[in-house]
Amino acid sequence: MLWQRVITALLLLPLVIGIVFFLPLHLFASAVGAVLLVAAWEWSVLSGRPARRQRLLYTAAMAVVMMAIQYFSPPYEFWPSLTWPMQAGALTLSSSNLPFIVLLAAGCFWVLSPVLLGFYPKHAAWWRRSAWLRLFYGLVLLTGLWVALISLRRIGGALQPYEGSLVILFVLLLVWAADVGGYVFGRWLGKRKLAPNISPGKTWAGLFGGVGLAIVVGYTAQYLFGLQASSSIGFGLLMLLTVISSVLGDLMESVAKRETGLKDSGRILPGHGGLLDRIDSLIAAAPVFAIGALLLELR
């Protein structure tokens, strides 16, 4: 119901702002990690593991992975050098590079996701039959979101502690604007379906409307927040890729729900469904934006 969605959103907003702006980095990492454990609990059902014991084991595995990353590369080391070529050249499978490797793995998945969506459902048997594969990708993608948010939060460092918080707020505004624009323009002008086999409610008009509104909101927020990148054209492309990625994240979660016959990923958020239903777009958008921010030396 709409009033439930509005009340839930109004209650969550100050909590999100408080976590993003006022928690020190290590508590921010813990808080986001706790949220993503709930998401892992829901993802285990979407991966075909509905039994409580299986869900507990998967959630525990997610916690172990995050603790291992944090042990080998504490949050204050997550954001790698801004000299991308040197960093890329030095990239190895060492424990200190774990966050960077996870971020790249998540980014690669989202680059390939249009292919997966384009072939759905005709050529999705390999995905449908392998619960372990879905569990693995869930682990990579949720961990990728965790690393991305911590990495973005570190922008500005100790000298400008709110700079990274503003960057995260910027990404959230892009995602929210794309969501609102997609809903409004889709209901207003939407006739041609975007992905009828995945999410019948999405239309091309909603996609273009969401992208347009998000770009306007993005440039406004960039001006207000004082964000600077090495290339203005590159920053515009990054916003576009981030918004499109948010739509891909939404569609991929829809595929997972469709495969398990579920309407929502859970019931933890009245009016919204599960936690994954609220962060599905961010799961894709944040890693893509983080990688782009690194390339563009975003400040």
Disulfide bonds with the S-S distance in Angstrom:
none
